[in-house]
Every structure is written in structure tokens, then in C-alpha cells.
């Protein structure tokens, strides 16, 4: 069947199929559309007259890609092609963010031409490729085109180096640039790097010895022109990708590969004397760029500072597409050179203006703000994680090789974006790579069913690979949505800091915010989930074999009819009480508040949000019990969108009250984002039940007491903080928000596995429940301990990067960082309490968590009270860490915990195995922080975080604290 007419994925060829497949005679199942994509990749090599259109250079590959897009759009309308739904969502979000940026730009014509180019590269071409290249066999054809292009460009580049006809560097025309010319010095290295990733992926994943030998030889050959490109960014990206791909072979394979590369370097440099001087100089400059950068690297750092300065004035929507060149001079440091020089025999000397920050993420951040940056990162993360997930469950060497090739190319581009941005003749290849990843990672495999974020309610979710895939998929989707929500929280706090600073007005809002802040864990993240997920799980269990009835929907309807009316009435009453008693509540929470009247006014506005927060929590608990995780994961994003939108619209007119109004608006959006999915699965109550065997008001009491007691830690902090200097409460809040980001993301897996844990406990399968809980502890513990180490080392840089702008001063940064460094010591305790209480509350009603939390609260109050008088605000953070740690230990050692599948000794062993990684990472992290001290924060923080993450993972895997890379990929040796 021809590719253009297919409506369903074509079955994959047998395992003997090879990868990559060079363009040539068409095979069955590979239609014209796939060859069209391969042709686009090959057309990139074609020398083309320099044609400008709207400020962008147009090539033959661009024209071919637009022709393909036109045909595919017509095919999508006619139903001949289909686009994976997750791909449509992330591509649509990116298109929306870019459109907003174009609308706010001052130069509309430039912005519109930039919008067309941006949509071509990141939306239209990826969508077209994902729609037509639908099977691993077809992806292999396109991958073969990448290899051909890489070999062509590599051959030209080697000739340029040997003949001295390349681009000029260090006074010598030896830099290999392929057919692209001196003005596109990174284009050849990009094409060669893509080809290298494809060859290495095939070499490590395929089982046919001949194919592996050929692909290994091609990979070794491609290393030569890559070295001659003298591109430090491409070297770094390729090195990271090669290590990740070769990890598929295990430690022995990595050592063999390192030996081959070393031997190649010895032969080229020692035997033939090729590239030793130039390559050595570039390597040396790469190492020295941290402490003493050369002029090229120095200009790049200045451009990065310029981009962040532009962004600080337009944090949400950015300054507008194509605005960086116009705004550059007004934000650039004095040391920035405005242009660079290029020279090549036959092309002559050319002076190039530096019109971009040479960092795609910072370019998007400055021009499209956090909306655009979030959309771009979300797109790359979604396709990369989807590809990794499918590689894990691949069943043939061909499928695995194709997946690793696509994953390698996506990761290479994501890393390369740290040192370059889109532009030039190879921009269209970015769209092709993203499209291949969207097709491979986000499209359903034939016969596999939809890899969505839902499971089958009413059945034991199975065992083994099916359940594991559901958990992984739901975790990935939830992680992306919750990460976006957390980023929205950062935007919210950033805007509060920028517009209002840290003074009496923000203290007043934060006291009112305490009400909503308490309601979210009580009614969404904590109590409501702990009550409803087990209740709905018991209702769904009536479909289990041997259950007394076979109608789980009726049982679910009974839970809703009993619980929802009581919840709604209670919420309305509580909201009214809060509004009436606001003056007393403000006085009790913050007796030393500088502006109590404003605090009362803000609290009355926030009180209305309680009703909608509770309803959102009910919907989230019901959906998660049905193994539906997408809409509940989006509620944090919806909440923060409401707050940010209100601040943007009303901050000048209403001041900090705009944030209070936004809290209620965001709560309404929390309900709205879940309502369609909820109504499809959960019946609407038609009567109020007086009694239910599956849920009771009494079961809610111990959960509510526990949650409120835990949240009372915040009350203690703000009560004590109100007695210190003005702004202390704000500093505590900002530190807490930063510290909670990584632990929130780490606990996503516990949110996903909680319904499965509840099913195991309801069914009496303690062994399965214990294994699931201990697996959660291993993953969550590793993430939290790594985050604790990183935040302790980099606290000042993180706070400075996130908040130090506008009214938030350097003094505020120092105070917040000092608090954060103490606060992070309680992150592990917080995570353990969350994990253990999920198991405890699934069984019979118990006050054990509340009582243990009460002891921890006393510890918090005593330590915070004494610590504040001695150390100030950091002493309050010490009280928080001490109290929650005592609670965690108490819960683990309690006898009741052992009855609920909790083995404190096993959990202790898991955490102890991670301690060597913590110690080594902390020691190396201090050195890394010293090395990057002179770099801009936007560079130092991600570089330091990435380096510490690599160190932590390596040590943890070596000491048994984490599974190996091969175990994570779920694959064995390729040999």
C-alpha cells in the first residue's frame, strides 16, 4: 500500500530488516510521502543561491518541505493521514505561544515573517513528518537519508581541511564547513552529527554482525569530519549522545568504544599529524572557557546576558518575535562585539552581525517569554520521553535501533540548542527530527492499543509489562503537565516578586494565600485523594472475580451520591466562615503583620476559592481512581494561569489584590479543566444517600486532622516569621516554593501508583504493595536527595536567577538563599511522609499519621521559636526540617506501619545505598560551583545541575542505589 493512502500503520518488517536503509528502490509499505521526507533531507546538501524571504534564507529543502506540508494538510482534511493526538497538543501549544509573541511585537511585519519561519521549523514540518512517516521501516528510510547527507558533507569537509579551502580560524582556512560555506560554520557539523547518531544507534542495537560492522565503520569515519569542523558545541552534544547510546552496550562496550576513539585519535594526530594543532587549541579553549573565555565565548556570554535582560522586562510573553536584534544594543554589556568575521577562499571576507544570543532557549525566552520557552521545552521533552518509552518496550532489533537513532538525534539537537539557534540551511532538519520523534514516540504501535494516560477501571490493572507501560506513560504525561504547572507557579512568584517585591503588601497577600495553600493539600493533593482514591477503588473492585455485584458504575454512583453533596455544602459553609472571621484569622496567623487591613481584604476574596478547590479535588480523586491522570495533572497549571492572568490584567489598578482575585479565578479553572473527562466517566448524583458502605464522613476526620496538622507547619513558620523583619514571610515563601519544586515532581510517580497500591491492599496482596512502595521510595528518594544536594550548593545562584529583578533586590536573594539551604534538609522527610501515609490511609481509619504529625509539629514550633531568636529566618527553616524528619521516622517505626506493607528496614537500606552518591556529588558540586562562578546564572545553574546529576547517577548506579542504564532502557546487550 502506498504511504500516501494508508490510514492505519503498516506492520513492521521482520527482525531481519536492516537500519538505516539507504534511499533507493522502494520497499513494500514505503510510499511517496516517506521518500519525500528523505528527499528534503538530501536537498539540504544542494548548493543554492542565497534567497531572502522575510529576513530568512530560503533553500531548496525549505521549498520542498512547504510543498510536503501543503499536501499533508490536504490529506489530513481528507482523512488520508493522521497526526498522533499528543503531538497535536504539544505542537498546538507551541504555535499558540509563538502567535501570542507575534501579536505583542512592536515590529509587526518582522514578527509575522518570523512567525512563519518558526511555525515551519517547529510545527508544520514536524506535523507533516509525523503524519506520513508512520512506521519504524519508514523512519529507517529517512534515517538512511541522514547518513547519506552526513557522508557527503563529511567528505567535502575532509577535503576542505586537507586542501586548506575551509573557513578561516586562527588565521588558517582549515575549518570544515561542507557545502554550506563560511557563513554557516555549524551546518556541516550538525548534518554529520545526525548521521553519527544514526550509525551508532544501529551498531549497538542491531543483531546482524555484518550490519553492525558496516555501521561501526561509518561511525568511525564520521568522527573525522566532525573533529575537523572545530565546533565545540557539536563536540559536546555528540559526546553526550554517544555515551548515552553506547551505554546500551554496558560498561564493557563503553570501554571498547573509548578504545576505538582513542586509537583513531592516535592514528590521525600521531601518525598523520592531522588536526593536532587546531583541534588541541579548540579543546583547550573549551576547557578554559569556564574561567578565562576567549573573545568568541565571551561574546556569547554577553549575548546570553542580553537575552536574559530583555526577558526580565517581558517575562510572560517576551518582547515579540524578531525583536532581539532591535533590543540588543539597549541591553547588551559594554564588552560585547557587535559582529564577527568570516573568511573562506572563493567566498571572501564577510562581516556578520551578532543578531541572536546563539542559544535557542534564550532566544525564545527573550522573544516569547516563559510561554514560548515552556512550549519549546515541553515539545522536546514530550517527544524525547515518548521515544525513550517506546525504546523500552521495543520488541525487535530494528524497532529498537530506529528508536535509539531518533532519540539520539533529538537529544543532540536539544543539547546543541544551548550553543546555537535555528537559522540557515539546516533549520528544516530540526523539524524533520522532531517529526520523526513525534511519530515514533507518540504514535500507537500496531496492535498495542492506545498508550494513553488511562487504564481500564474495574479490573485489576494487570501485572507485568502492561501495567508498567501504563505507569510509565501516566508518569511521563503527569510529569510534563505538573512541570508546566510548577513552572506556572514560578511565573506566579516571579511576577509577585517583580511587581510587588517583598514587603508589607506581599506579606498581607501571603497570609491570605495561606488559606488556599492549606486547602490545596487538604482538598486535592492530600486528604481528598487519601479518602477518595481508596473509596472509588473499593467501588471499582465490585467488577473483580467473585465480587458480589458486577456493576461498578452503580457502586461509583453511590460514592458520588453520598460524598459530593456533603462536600459541596461543607465547602460553602467553610468559605462563609472564613470570610466572616477574616479579621481574627489574620490576627491569629500573623499578629505582627504590617498591613492587617489589606490582609483581611485579600483573605475575604480568597475565601470563595475554597468551594472550587474542593470540587476540583473531588474530581481529581475520582479520575485517578479510574486510572485517568491527564486532567488531574493539569489543575496546577490551570490554577496558576488564573493567578498570573489576573496579576497581568489588574496589578496596576488593584495592586496585590489582583493576585487574590486570581486565586479564585484559578480555582474555577481547576474544575473546568477536569469537567469533560469527569462527566464522561462519573455519573451525576440524582439523590443524596444517607449511608454508604464504601465511604463515610468519619473516615475523613483522621485524614483531615493529619493534613491540617501538617499544614500547620506553615502557620508556625509565618507566625514566628511575622515577629521578625518585614519581608521575612515572603523570603520563607520563596524558599519553600523553590525547595518544593523537585520533590513535587519526584512524587508524581507516587500519585500515579497510589490507585494501584490501593488495589493491591484492598485485594490483600501485601507483597505486591510492599514492592510497589519500595520502588517508589527508591526513585523518589534519589530525586529528592539529588535536589537537596544541588539546592544546598547552588542556592544563591538559583534564587538570583529566578527572582532577582524589579523590586526583589540582592539582599532579598541572600536572605532567601540562606533559608533555602536549611529548608532542603527536610525534603526527604516530606517525601517519606507522603509515601507512607498513602499506604496507611488505604487500610482502616487511623489517627496514627495525625498523632505522629502532631509530635513533629511540636518539634517544629520549639526549634523554630528558639532558632528564630538565635539565627533569624534560617532558624525557622531548621524547625520545619526537624519537625517533618521526626514525623517521617516515627511513621516508619510505628507498628501499624508494618501491618500496611511498610518495611522500615528495607526502606532504610534503599536510602543508605544512595548516601555515597550524595557525598560524592556534594564534594564535586562545590568544585563545580567554584568553576562556574563567573558565568551568567542562566548558564551556571543548568550546567551545574546537569553535571551534578550525571555524577549522582553514575555513583548511585555503581553503588547499587539506582538501576543501570540498560535496566532503565529495559534492553539487554546487543551482542
N, C-alpha and C positions, 0 to 999 in steps of 0.2 A: 504494500500500500504506500502511496506517495505521502511524504511528510506533510504536504500542504492540506491534504484531505482527511488526515487522521483525526478522529475525535476522542480516541482513547489511547493511552500509552501502549506502544508496541512492546511485546515481550522481549526480555533481554536475551541476547545470544548466549549460546552455551559457554561454559568457562574457558573453552579453548580460544575464544576471541582474544585478539591482541589489543594493546593500548600503549601508545597512541596509534591512531590509524591515519596514515598519511593520505592527503587528498589524492584522489584518483578515481578509479572505476567505482561507481555507486554500488553499495551492497543492498540487499533487501532490507526494507524498513528505513532507509536513509533517503529522504526526499529532497526536492529542490530547495526547500527552506533551510535545511541544515547546511547544504552546500553554499547557500547564500551567506550564511553567517561565517563559514570558513573563508569565503571569498573576501569578506570585509577584513578579516584578519590578514589575509595575504596582500590586499590592496594597500595596507599601511606601508609596505615596503616600496611602493611605486613612487619614484621621484615625481613631484607635482609642482606646477608653478604656484608661487605664493599668491593666493587669492584671499582677500579680506572681505568679510561679510559681517557687518555689525560689530567690528572690533575683534572678530575671531578669524583665525586662519582655517579655511575650508579645504579639505583634501578629497581625493577620490573615495577613500574609505568613508568619509562623512557623507558624501552624496549617496553611496551605496547603502549606508545604514538608514538614511532617511527614506530611501525607496523601500527598504525592507519594512520599516515602521509603517509606511502607508499601506502596504499590502497586508500586514498583520492586523492593523486596526480594522481594515475591511473584513478580514477573516474572523476577528473577534466578534464584530457586529453580526456577521452571518452565522456564527456558531461553529465555524470550522476549526478554530483554535480556542484554547482555554488558558487562563492565567491562574496559577495557584493563589488561593484566597489570601494566605498570609503575605505573599508577595504583593498582591494588590493593596493590602493595608499599609505596609511599610513604604511602598513606592508612592502611594497616595498621600501619606503623611509628609513625605519629603517634598512632593510637589506643592502641597498646601503651604508649607513653611517658606519655600522659595517664592511663591506667589505673594505672600504677605510681605516679604522683604522687598520685592519689586515695587509693591504699591507704596511703601513708605520712603522709597528712594527719592532724592531731590532731582536727580537727572533721570527722568522717566524713560527717555529713548535709550540711553545706555543700559538702564536696568532691564528693559524689555528684551534687548538683544542678549544681555547676559542670562536672562531667564530662559530664553530659547536654547542657548548652549547648555546651560545647567540641566534643563529637563532632558535634552538629548542624551547627555552622558549618563545621568543618574536615574532617569525614569523611563524614557521612551525606548532607548536601545536595550536596557535590561529587561523591560517588559516584553519587547519583541522576541528577544533571545529565549527568555523563559517560556514563552508561548509556543515556540516552534521546535526548540531543541529539547525534546521531552524524555529521552531515554539515555542510559549510560552509553549505548552504542553511538548515538548521535553526538553526545558530548565528546566522545573519543575522537570523532572526525574533526571537530573544532579544535580539540587539543592537539591533533596532528598538525593543523594549520599553524598553531602557535610554535610548534617545534620547527617546522619549515621556515617560518619567519625568523626565528631565533638563529637558525643555522645560516641563513642568508645574511642577516645583519652581522652575525659574528664573523663570517668570512670576510666581509667588507671591512669590518673594524680591525681585524688582524692585519690585513693588507695595509690599511692606513697607518697602523703603528709601525710596521716594518719599513714602509716606504717614506715615512715622515710626512704624510699628506693628511693627517688628522687635524683636530682642533688644537689651538695653541694652549699650552700650560707650562708655566715655568720657563717661558722663552723658547720652548721646543714644540713643534707641531706633531705631537705623537699621541694625542688623546683620541681613542677610537670612538667615532660617533656614527658609524654606519652610513646609510644613505640620507640621514636626516640633516646633516650639516652642523656647523659650529653653533648656530643659534638654538639648537635643540640638543644640548650636550647629554641629557639624561634619557633621551628617547631610545637609543640603541641598548643601553643597559637595561631598560625596562623590558624590551622585547626579549632579550637574551635571558633575563631572569625568569620570565614567564616560561620560556622553553625549558630552562633548567629545572624548574619546579615540576613540570610535567614529566620529564625524563626520570628524575629521581623518584617520583611517586610510582611510576611504572616499574622501575628497577627494584623497589623494595616490596611491592605488593603482588606483582605477577609471579606465577609459579613456573612458567616455561623458561628453562635455562637460557635458550637462545635469545629470547626477547630481553631477558634481564642483562645479558652480556652486551647486546646492542645498545640498550638504553643507558647502561652504565658508561659505555664508551662515548656516547653522545653527551652525557652529562659532564664527563671529564673534559671533553673538547670544548664545551660551552664555558667552562671555567676560565679558559684563556682569554676570550674577548671580554668577559666580564671583568677580569683583572685589568685589562688594557683600557677599559672605559674610565678608570680612575675616579669612579663615582663612589664616594664614601657612603652616601645614603643607600645606594643599591647594594653595596657590600654588606652593610649591616643588616638590611632587610633579608637578603639572600642567606646570610649566615644563620639568622634566627629560624627561617623557614626550613633550611636544610637540616638543622639539628632536630627540629620537631618531626620532620618526615623520616629522618634516619633513626629516630627513637623507636620507630616501628620495628626495627631490626634487633632491638635490645642493646645492652652495653657492648657486647662483642662486635655487633655490626657498626656501632658508632666508632669504636676503635679502629676497625678495618677502614672505614670511610676516612677517618682522620689520617690514617697512614697513607691512603691513596693521594689525598690532597697535599700532604707534606712531601711525598715523593714527586708529585707534579711540580710543586714549587721549587724543589731542589734541582730538578732537571731543567726547568725553564730559566731559573735565575742563575744557578751554579753552573749548569752545563752549557747553556746557550747565552747566558748573560742578558736575557730578555726582561726588560721592565724592572730590574732590580732597583735602579735609582729612583725612577718616578714612582713606582709602587711603594717603595720604602718611605719616600718623602710623604706620600699621601697617607700611608698608615700612621706615620709619626705625627702628622698634623691632626689626624683623627683623635689620637690619644691626647695630644696637647690641647685640643680644643676645649677641654673642660677648664683647665687652669689658665692657659695663655692662648686663646684662639687667634688664628691668622685673620687677615683682613676679610676674607670671604666668610668665614664663620662669624666674625664679629659683626659684619653687616647683617647676617641672618639673625643673630640675636637682637640687633637693633630693630629689625623688621618685626620680629615677634613681639617686642615691647610695644611697637607702634600699633600692632593689631589689637593687643590687649587694652591699650589706652583707648582706641576707638570703641572697642566693645564696652568698656566701663561707662561710656556715655550713652550707650544704646543697648542695655543688657538683654532685653527680651527679644525684640525684632531685628536688632542690628541696625547699621546705618543705611542699608539698602544695597542691592546687588550693584556691582561695578563701582562702588563708592570708595574702595580702598585707595586707588590712585589719587583721587581728588582730595582725600582727607589725610594722606600720608604725611605731607610736609608739616601740617599743623600738629601732629602728634609724635613725630619722629625725634629721637635723641639727636644731639648735635653731632655725634660722631658718625652718623650714617652717611655712606656714599650713595648718591642718588642714581648711580648707574654702574654697570660693569662692562668690560671689554671682551670681545670675542674676535678670533682671527683664524683663518684656515686658507691654505693655498687654493687659489681659484675662486674663493669667495670674498677675500679681502677682509679689511678691518671694519668691525661694526661695533658701535656703542649702544648698549641695551639699557633702557631704563628699568629700575627695580620697582615694578608696579604691583607686586604681590608679596606677601610675607614668606613665600616659599615653605608654606605649611598649610595643607588643605584644611585642617581642622580650625586653625586660627583665622584663615581667610573666611571660612564660613561663619565662625564666631563673630568676627568683626562686621561682616556684611549682613548676616542673617540672624545674629544673636543666638540665644540659647534655644529658640525654637528650631532654627535651621541646624545648629550643631547637634542637638538631640536627635533630630530626624536622620542626619547623616550617620551618626554613631549607631543609632538604632537599626538602620538599614544594614550596615556592615556586620554588626553583632548578630542580627537575626539570621542572615544568610550563612554566616560562618558557623554559628551554633547549630543551625539546621543541617548543614553539611556534615559537621562532626557527628551529630546524632545518627545520620544515615550511614556514615562510615562505620560506626559502632555496630549497626545491625546488618551490615552488608553480608551477603551470603556467597558471593563468588569473587575470585581474584580480580576480575575485570571491573566489577562494580566498586570494589574497594580501591583499586588503582585510580579509577576515574574520580572517585570522591576525594582521595588524597591529593590528586593533581589540582582539582578545583579549590580545595581547602588551602593548598599551598599558594596558589595564585591570589586568592582573596587576602590571606594573611600578609603576603608580600606587599600587596597594594595598601593595606591598612597601615603597615609599618612605614612604607615609603611616603605616605601622606604626612608623616611627621617632618619630612625634609623636603617635600615638593608639593606642588598643587597641580591641578589639571590644566592642560593647555598644550597646544602643539599637536602634531600628527598622531600621537599615540593615545589621545584622550578617549577616542572611541573604543579602544581596547579595554578601558576601565569599565565601560558599560557592558561589553561582552562578558567580561569576567564576572561581574555582579549578576548578570543574567544567567550565566551557567550555574552559579552557586544557588540562585533562587530556584532554578529548575530542579537541580539535583537535591537540594536540601529541603525545599518547601513543597515539593510535589509528592503526591501519594505514590508509593511503589505499587506496581501492578499486583493485585491480589492481596495487598497488605491492609486494606481498609484505610480509612482516613486517620492520619496521625494527628488528630486534633487534640484539644485540651479537655475532652470529656471522656468519661468511661461509661460502662453500662451500669446504671443503677439497678439495684435489685438482685445483683449477682455478686458472689464473692469475686472480686476483681481478678481472680485467677492468680496463678503463680508464674514465676519464671520470666521469660523474655517479654511476654505481652504486658504484664504488669510493670516491668522495668521500663519498657518503652513509654508507657503511659506516664509514669512518674517523671522520666527524663523530659518528655515533651511538655508536660504541665509545668515542670520546674523552669524550663527554658522560657516558656511564654510568660509565666508569672514573674520570672526574674526581669525580663525586659520591661514589662508593664510596671512592676514595682520600682525598678530602677528609674524609669521615667517619672514615676510619682515622687521618688526620693529627690530626683533632680528638680522636680517642681517645688519640693519643699526647700531645696537650696535656693532656688529662684525667689521663693517667698521670703525667706530670711534675708537674702541678699537685698531685695527691694526694701524690706523693713529697715535694714542697716543703712542703705543708701539714702532713702528718703527721710528717715526719722532718726538715724543714729542709735545711740544707746544712752537714753536719758529718762527723765521722768515720764514722758508720754509713752515711750515704748514699755517702760515698766508697768504703766497702767493697763496697756493692752495685754501684756503678757499675764497679768493677774487674771484678767477676764478670759484670756486664752486657756488658762488652767482648767476652766470648766469643760471646754471642748476637748482639751488634751486629756482630761480624765475620762470623758465619755468615749473616746475612740478605743482605748484599750478595754474599757468595761463593756462596751456595746458592740464592738467589731472584732478587734484582734484578740481579746481575752475572754471575758465572761460569756458573751453571746455565742462565740464559737465553741467554748468548752461545754456549754449546755446543749446547743442545738445540733452540733455535728454528731455526738453520740445518740441524741434522741432521734434524729432523722435516720441515722444508721440502723437503729433498732427497728424503726418503721420499715425501712427498705429490706430488712432481714426477713420479713414475712414471706419473701419470694424464695428463701433458701429451701433446699430439700428438707422435707419433714416439718416445715413450719405449719402452724395451724390454719393459715389462710394464704391464698395465692394472689391477693390484691394489694400490692404495696402502695398503690396510689390512694386507696381508701385510708390506709394507715397514715400516710403522709398528710392527707386532708385532715385527719383527726388531730395530728400535732399542730397543724396550722390553725384550726378552729379553736383549739384550746389556748395556744400561746399568743397568737398575733393580736387578738382584741385586747387581751390583758396588757400586753406590752404597749400598744398604742395609747391606751388610757393612762397607764402609768407614766409614760413619757410626757404626755400633755400636762399631767399634774406636777411632775418634777420640774418641767420648764417653767410653769407658772410660779412655783415656789421659789426657784432661783431668781426670777425677775423681781418678785416682791421683796425677797430678803437680800437683794444685791448689796445694799449698804453694809449690812452685818457681815456678809461673806467677804467683802473686800477688806473690811477691818480685821477680820479673823485671819485671812490669808496673808496680808501684808500690812501690819499695823503701822509701819514706818513709811508707807507709800507717799511720795511727794505730791501726787495729784490724785487724791482719792475720788473726787467727783468724776473725773474722766474715767477712772476705773469702774465706777458704778454704772455709768452710761454705757460703756463698752460691754460690761457683763450682761446688761439687760438686752442688748442687741444680740449677743452670742447665745442667750438662753434659748431662743427659738430653734437654734441648730440642733438641740438635743433630740427633738422629735425625729428629725430626718436622719440623724446619725444612728439612732436606734433602729429605724426601719431599714436602713442600709445594712446594718449588722445582721438583722434577721434574714434578709435576702442572701447575704454572703454565706451565712451558716448553712442555709437550706441548699444553696447551689453547690457548695463544697461537699456536702454530704452526698450529693448526686454526682460527685467527681467532675464538676464543672468549675474551672478555676480562672478562666479568662476574665469575665466581667468582674468577679470579686477583686481580682488583682488590679483592676483599673480604677478602683474607687479612690485610692490615694491621689492618683493623677487628676481625677475629676475634682476632688476636694481642693487641691492646690490651684487648679485652673480657676476655680471660682474666687479664691482669695486674691490671686495675682491679678485677675481681670478687674476686680473691684478696686484694688490699690491703684492700678493704672488709670482707671476711669475717674476715681473720686478723691485721690490723695490731695490734690490742690484745694479742693472745696471742703473736704471733711477731715483732712489730717488723718490721724491714726485710726479714727472711727471707720475709715474706708476698709481697713483690714478686718474689723469686727463684722461689718456687713458682709464682707467676702466669706467669712466663716459660715454664715447661714446659707449664702448662695452656693458655696461649695458643697454643703451637706445635701442640698436639694439635688445637685448634680450626682452625688454618690448614689442616690436612689435611682435617678433617671438612667444611669449607665448600666444598671443591672436589670431594670424592669422588663425589657423584652425577653431576655433569657429566662427570667424568673417566671413570667406568665406562660411561657411555653412548657414549663415542667412542673410547676407547683400550682395546685388548684386554689381558687379564690374561696375563702371561707364563706359559707352561706348561713352559718349559725354559730353560736358560742357554746362550746362544750363546757360542762361543769366539771368534768373529771376526765383524766387521760391516764392510761396505764404506762404510757411511754415517756411522759414528761410531767413535771409538777412544779408549782411555784416554790415549794420547799427545796427542790434541787438547785434552784437558782441562788438561794441565800448564801451557802458557803462559797460559791464561786464569786458572787458579788462582794462578799466581805474580803475575800482574798485579793481580788482585783483592786478594790478601793484601798486596802491596806498597802498594797504595793505602790499604787499611785500616790499614796500619802507621803512617799519619799520626796516627791516633787514639792508637796506642800511644806514639808520640813525645810527643804532647801530654800524655798522662796521666803518662808517665814524668817529664817535666820539671815538670809541674804538681804532682806529689807532693813535690817539693822545696820548694815554696812554702807559703804559709799554708794551714791546714786549711780545707777547703771550696773550694779553687781548682778541683779536678777537677769538682766539682758546678757551679761557675759556668761552666766551659768547656762542660760537657754541656748546660746550659740554653741558653746562647748558640748552640751548634751546632744544637740542636733547632729553635729559632726560625728561624735562618737557612736551614735545610734545607726548611722548610715550603713556601715559594713555589717553590723550584727543583724539589722533588719533584712538585708539581702541574704545573709547566711541562713536565716531562719525560714527562708522561703521553702526549702525542702521539707521542713517540719510541717509547714502549712499544708503542703501537698500530700504528705504521707499520713497526716493525722486521721483522715477518714479511713485509710487502710489499717492504721494502728487500731482504730476503734473497732473495725470489723473483726480483726483478729481477737481482740479482748472480749468483744460481745460473743464471739463463737467459742471462747475458752481456749484459744490457741496461744498459750503463753510463750512458747518457744519462738513462734514467728514474730510475735510482738516484741520480744526481747531483741531478736536480731535486727529488727527494723529500727528500734530505738538506738541501739548501739551504733548502727551505720549512720544514723543522723548525728549522733554525738561526734563521731569521727570527722565528718565533713564540716559540721558547724563549728566544732572546736578548732579545727585547722584554720578556717577563715577568720574566726574571732581572734585567735592568738596572733596570727599574722597581722591583722589590722591593729591590734593593741601595740605590737612592736613598731609598726610603721608610724602610727599616730604619735607614739611617745617620742620617736626620733625626729619626725618632721612636723610636729605640732605648730611651731611658729610659721613655717612656710605655708602649711595648709590653710591656717586661719587668714594669713595675709592674702593668699591667692583668692580665697572665697569672699572675704568681707571687707578688706581694707580699701575702701573707696568712699567718696562722698563724706558723710558725717562720721563714718567709722574710721577712727584715727589709729596711728601706730601704737598709742598707749592702749587702746581697746584691744588691739591684736595681742600685745604682750600679756594683758590680763586674761584674755580668753584662752590663749595657749597654755598659760600656767595652770588653769583649771582643767583643760583638756588632758594634760599629761597625767594628772591624778585620776581623773574620771575614767580613763580607759582601763584601769586596773579592775574595774567592776564589770567589764563587758562579758567575760567568761561566766561569771556568776549569773548575770542576766540571762544568758543563753541557756545555761543548765536549768535554771528555774522554769523557763518556758517549756523546755523539752520534758522535764519530769512531771510537771503539772498536767500536761496533756494525757499522760498515762493514768495519773491519779484520779482525775475527774471523769474518766471514761467508766470507771467502776461505780460503786455505790457512792452516795453523797458523803463527803468527808470535809471536816474543818481543818485537817492537818496542814494544807498549804497556807490557810489563813493564819493559823496559830504560829507556824514557823515564820511566816512573813511578819507577824507581829513582833516576834523576837528580833528579827532583822531591822524592823523599823525603830525599835528602841535603841539598837546599836547605832543606827544612822543618826538619830537625834542626839545621842550622847557625844558621839565622835564629832558630828558637825558643830554642835554647840561649843565644845572645847576647842576644836580645830579652828573655828572662825575667830575666836578670841586670840589665838596664837598665830595662825598663818593667814587669816583672812579667807577669801573665797576658796582657795585651794583646799582649805580645811573642810569646807562644806562638801566638796567633791570627794574627799577622803571618807567622809561619813557615808556617802552614797555607796562607794565601792566596798567599804567594810560591811555595811548592812546587807547588801544583796549577796555578798560572798558567804556570809554566815547563814543566810537563808538557803542558799544552794547546798551547802554542806549538810545542814540539818535535814533537808528533804531527802538527800541521797542516803543518809544513815538511818532514817526512820524505818521502823519495822513494817509499817503499812506500805512503804515503797517496794519492799521486796515481794509483797503479795501481788503487786501490779507489774510484774515482769521487769523490775528495775534491779540490776545487779551493780551495786556501787563499786565492787572490786573490779569488774570488767571495765566500767566507765573510767575508773582511776587509772587502769593500765593504759587505756586508749590515750588519755590526756598526758600521762607521763612519757609516752613514746614521742610526743610532739615537743617536749621541752628542749631536747638538744637542738632542734630546728630553731626554736625561739632564741636560745642563747647565741647560736652562731649568727643568725640573722640580725640580732641586735648589735653584736660586735661589728659586723661588716656594715650594717646600716649607718652606724656612727661615722665610719670612714667615708661612706658614700655621701652622707650629708656634708661632710667637710669638703669633698671634691666638687660638689655642685653648688657650693655656697655662692659662687659668683654668677651663677646662671639665673635667668629670669624664673620667677616662680612657676609660670606656665610650663616651663621645661623641667625645672628641678624636681617638682613634685611627681609628675608621671615617670620621669627617668628613675628617680629614687625608689618609687613604689614598684616599678617593674623589676628593677634589679633585686630588691629585697624579696619580691615574690618568687623570682627564679631561685634565689639562694634557699629560701624556706622550703620550696617544693623539692629541690634537689636533696637537701639534708633530710627532710621528712621521708622521702622515698628510700633513701639509703639506710635510714634507721628503722624502717618499718612503720612509721607513723602514718604514711599515706600509701595507697597502691601505686604501682609503677605506671608509666605512661602506656605501656602495652595493655595493662589491665584496664586502664581508663578507656582506651580505644576499643577494648573488647575483642582484640585480634591476637593471633599468635604470630610466630615467626613466619616470614615469607619464604623461608628456605624449605 
